[in-house]
Amino acid sequence: MKPALPRKHWPAAALLLALSIAACHKEEQAVEGVAQKAATAEQKAQATATLRDKQRAALAAIPLPTKSLYVDIHDPSGWENPFLTVEADKIDLRILLTDANTSSMGQGTLLRPEAARRQEMQIRLADLAEAVTALPPEAWRYGRVVAVAEAPAAPAKDHPQIRRNVEAAIQQLNDLGVVVEEWPGR
């Protein structure tokens, strides 16, 4: 039979018991904290998925691309669909709206210049999906295809960041169901 704990060790045993109970309580709190973070992350993921589904549905109205319409275009100025120029800290989005006048009379002249229909905006990479989804249907002459190029005049030190941004932009566009034509930037 084991001898009983001597009386002089009782305070130490009581302290050890109290610390064990406190440690278990802290562990329970940590588990609850992790569970709450996981639930919050799941809710965010569901909200993002819902938003992405809405964006995909909005772009589904744009027909799939017709490569024969743009296969022979080798100059960015001839590209009539959305064109992205990716830089280290931003993306330049250029679109060309259709001419509201359907007659061919005076087309391309001073009375109806193409530059008046060209719109350019600078966006953040995080806003790319929202910006592409908001484009009007007439900006998609070739179907659901976007040209992407690295900024040609970027400093050499920015090239790795630009490449990462290009890859992230391509991933976002592909997630939306948009075909990407990557153009050489430099």
N, C-alpha and C positions, 0 to 999 in steps of 0.2 A: 504494500500500500504506500502510496506517495504521501510524503509529509505535507501538511497544510502550509500555505504561504505565511511566512513570519509576519507579524504585525508591522514591523518596521518597513516592509516592502509594499504595504497596502496603498499608501499615497502614490507611489510610482505606478502601481498596477491600475489605479483609478485614472491617473493621468493618461496612461497608455490606452485605456479603454475609451476615454473621452476623445483623444486624438484620432483613434480609429473610426469612431462614429462621425467626427467632423470630416475626416477624409472621405468617407463614404458619401456624405451629404454633398461635398464639393464635386465628387465624381458624378453624382446624379445631376447636379446643376450643369456640369460640362456636357453631359449627354443630352440634356434638354436644350442647351444652347446650340449644339450641333444639329439636333432635330429641327429646331426653328430655322436655322440657316438653310438647311436642306429644303424645307417647305417653301421658304422665300425664293430660293433659287429655282425650284420647280415651277412656282407661279410665274416668275419672270420668263422662264423658258416657254411656258405655255402662251404667255402674252406675245412673246417674240414670234412664236410659230403661227399664232393667229394673224399677227400683222403681216408676216411673210406670205401667208396664204391669201390674204386680201390683196397684197401687191401682185402676186402671181395671177390672181383672178383678173385684176385690172389690166395686166399685160396680155392676158389670153385673148383679148379682143384684137390685138395686133397679130396679123397673120405670120406664119413662119417665114423666114427669109427666102428670097429667090436669088440664088447666087449668080445666075446669069445676068442679073441687072447690075451687079457691081464687080464682077470678076475682072473686068478690064480697067478698073479705076485704080491708078497707082499714085495719084497725087491727092493729098488731103483736101485741097481746095475743090476737087471734083466730087468728094464724098458728100452725099445728100442726106444721109442718116445721122443720128447723133454720133459725135466724135469726141472722145475723151483724150486730153493731154494730161498725163499724170506727172506731178511734181512731188518734191519731198514733203511738202506741207499742205498741198491742196490739189484739186483736180479742176482743170478747165473743161467745161462742157459746152460744146458748140452744136447748135441745131440750125437747120435751114427750114423755115416755114414755107408752105406752098404759096404760090401767087394767088391772091384772091380773085384776080381777073383771069378768067379762063380763056380769053381770046389770045391768039398769038401775036396780035398787032401791038407793036411797041415793046415786046418782051425783051428784057435785058438792056433796054435803052435808059437814058436819063430819066424818063418818065416812070419806069418800073425797074429800078436797079435791084440786083440780087442782094447787095449789101444791106438793103433796107429790111430784108426778110431774115437776115442772119442774126442770130442771137447767141451771145456768149455769156456764161456766168461761171463764177468760181464757187466750188463747193468743197466741203470736207469729205474725206473718205467715208466717214460715218453716215453722211447724208446721201450717199450715192443711190441707194435703193429707192429712197423717197423721191429723189429728183428724177430718176429715170421713170418711175411710175407716174409722175405728174406730167410727163411730156405729152403734148397733144398727138392724136393719131396721125395727123398730117406730117409729123416730123419723121415718120417711119416709112419712107418710100420703098425701101428694099425689103420690108418686113422687119421682124424682131431681131435685128443685128446692129451691133455697135462697134465702131472702130476704136481701138485703144492704142495709144503710142506714148512712149516715154518723152518727157520734155527734151527737145533737142539742145537747148542752150543751157542746160543745168550744169553746175560745177561738178567736177569729177568726184569730189567728196560726198556728194548727194546721191550718186548712182546706186549704191546698195539700198538706201532707203526708198528710192524711186522704184527700184525693182520689186521690193517687198510690197509697195503700194499697188503696183501694177498687178501683181499676183493676187492681192487681196481684192482688188476691183474685179478682176476676172472671176474670182470665186463668188463674189456677191452677185454679179450679173448672171453667172451660170445657175446660181440658186434660184434666181427669178425666172429662169427659162429663156434668157436672152443669149443669143449666139454672139461670140466675140471674135472680131477680126483684129488680130494684133499686128500693128504696123511697126516697122523699124523707126525708132525715135531719133537715133543719132547716126 
